[in-house]
Amino acid sequence: MPNQFISTSSRDAHVVDWLNELFYDASMRGVSDIHFEDMADDTRIRYRINGKLFTETSISRVISVDAQNKIRSRSSMPLSDVRKPLDGRFSLTYADLAIDVRVSINPVIYGTSLVCRILDQRNVSRTLDDIEMEVEVRRWLNILLAEPHGLFI
């Protein structure tokens, strides 16, 4: 499979370029999720950064359909299942960045809600000490992690 979204015709080249740039830019900005939310007249693109959702832009429904079909195709999801929830995944590789993307699609009143969870491979080598947190939170986390059984969420 190719490392990025690919164009299959001259009609979708601008959408492919936009998607490749969107995912790269989002990853470099520390975005954890990209939300594509179909509205009555357009599709709202929102980023989750540090747990908060921010509206990034809006795109036309025509571009949105093409973009969502590219994401579905890349995630090996059927393009025809538009009225049931779907989950999938794909990877993208850029010159200086590799990301895994988890995709969740749910039907909504105006179309679909598509959420892409970005998992930046640069974070794989991070340790618990690399994560900024309060001293008391770190102390309790270490106590919980030392337990032989249980689940930490």
Secondary structure as GFF3:
##gff-version 3
##sequence-region A 1 153
A	DSSP	three_ten_helix	10	12	.	.	.	ID=ss1
A	DSSP	alpha_helix	13	28	.	.	.	ID=ss2
A	DSSP	beta_strand	33	38	.	.	.	ID=ss3
A	DSSP	beta_strand	42	49	.	.	.	ID=ss4
A	DSSP	beta_strand	52	60	.	.	.	ID=ss5
A	DSSP	alpha_helix	61	74	.	.	.	ID=ss6
A	DSSP	beta_strand	86	94	.	.	.	ID=ss7
A	DSSP	beta_strand	97	108	.	.	.	ID=ss8
A	DSSP	beta_strand	111	120	.	.	.	ID=ss9
A	DSSP	three_ten_helix	121	123	.	.	.	ID=ss10
A	DSSP	three_ten_helix	128	130	.	.	.	ID=ss11
A	DSSP	alpha_helix	135	146	.	.	.	ID=ss12
###
